[in-house]
Amino acid sequence: NITLNIFCNHLHNGFKTRKVYDMKIGIIGAGAAGLAALRHSRDAHHDCEIFEKTGLIGGTWNYTDRTGKDEFGLPIHTAMYKGLRTNIPKEIMQFEDFAFQTPEDSYVKQSDVLKYINDFATHFNLLPHIKFFKNITKICPLEKGRWSVEVRDLKLKSLEIKEFDAIFVCVGNYSVPSMPTFPGIENFQGTAIHSCCFRNADNFKNRKVLIVGSGPSGRDIATLIQEVSENVILCHRSPLNPKDMIPTNIKKKPEIQKFKEHSVVFKDGSEEIIDDVIFCTGYLYSYPFLSNDCEIKIENRWVKYLYKQVININHPTMAFIGVPFGIFPFVIFGVQIRFFLAYLAGKLLKSKEKMMEDLLIYMNKRKELGIPDTKAHFLGVTQGEYMDDLAETANIKKVPDVFIKIYKYVHGEGKGNRNLSFKIINNNEFKIVNQNAELL
Ligand code: FAD
């Protein structure tokens, strides 16, 4: 069979290259993570298919006016809104060996990121391997580490079962909203939405808007709306960092006590009339297509049990890409993917028991540092160590230190200043290239 395979591939490639496909890999989702998984898996000579339920690549980075359900009755995946600029510089939003060239600015628009992702797919000739409008509805483990995948063709309304040797789960973490309940919300007569349905600040022109949550989305959406409305309130649980430079005309309020028909009462007893509320309360991990036999469960925002936040310990031929948060995702995707491919290639010999033991040691260390299980996947400034650990464990290429250096800078000294532009000098150094940057 292998001889025939080599012969056929020789014919196909005009005798130029030899290709022997090692494994048949199924990739779920054609966002940035899925595309990177395809690129690296093909480099490793695997035979790959990506299944994407929409008609587009780029996942989250696609903008649509539509909210709620799509034309097939599935929830809209993307939470992208008009006016979004990246919250980290493009220099640390790069796929490996594929530089983000334009524009000059570092904090770029949604359309720039989407173009970059599309250029990446074209450059590495990924599009022929993507199956669009294919919704994965069930994945079950088979014997010998293989997988059965139920693929629904949304256009033809047909169902197909495919088998793979390994699976990459690349479905993103920002499409299933986390909606805490608040006393009295059922009486509130205004509009209440989650940030996943926020599309355009102009819809809130001159309205009295309450933003709940001061994470990146809450701060960004409040800042966009205050440009068209003088009545924006940001209510927050954790203290605000002055370096986030939240515009002064946004009223800051503590947590909510209760909603009334046309107003909200805060825990300090103050009350404000509001027309609309936008809950920027985050998202939930969700893998509805995994059968119970996959043995993945989510408890308190902890996806259990993943080795190094990537490999399904109970069924190690399944990987999850992009589970950590507080990260620069595109760079981490690359190292996570190469880590899993090294495991598949037999370069990382770890028993399930050893993987579980390592995970429990890691979680206990975090507990000692006071980090709750709900933040099991939070990395922040520790992501440099995380990526180095993946590289050392699997003996794969390390990610250059310059990325973590830029990340630390933009979350420290340069926090909140999206006017800065960065240039990577080499694997260790970067510089700020704006003229008079110190004046910004
Ligand atoms: P996604 O982009 O979500 O792609 C997942 C894909 O999987 C989608 O195309 C989806 O349709 C598909 N899919 C899901 N389920 C199925 C299924 N069952 N069958 C088939 N296909 C399926 N990151 C940054 O680096 N910088 C930023 O500035 C930044 N800003 C952000 C702003 C917002 C509002 C949001 C929501 C996220 C932001 N992010 C940012 C994070 C962003 O999610 C990542 O950059 C990156 O896009 C994640 O890629 P992904 O491939 O993991 O997921």
Boltz pocket constraint, residues with backbone or C-beta under 6 A from the ligand:
constraints:
  - pocket:
      binder: B
      contacts: [[A, 28], [A, 29], [A, 30], [A, 31], [A, 32], [A, 33], [A, 34], [A, 51], [A, 52], [A, 53], [A, 54], [A, 56], [A, 57], [A, 58], [A, 59], [A, 60], [A, 61], [A, 77], [A, 79], [A, 80], [A, 81], [A, 84], [A, 85], [A, 86], [A, 87], [A, 88], [A, 92], [A, 93], [A, 134], [A, 135], [A, 136], [A, 137], [A, 170], [A, 171], [A, 172], [A, 173], [A, 174], [A, 217], [A, 289], [A, 321], [A, 322], [A, 327], [A, 328], [A, 329], [A, 330]]
      max_distance: 6.0
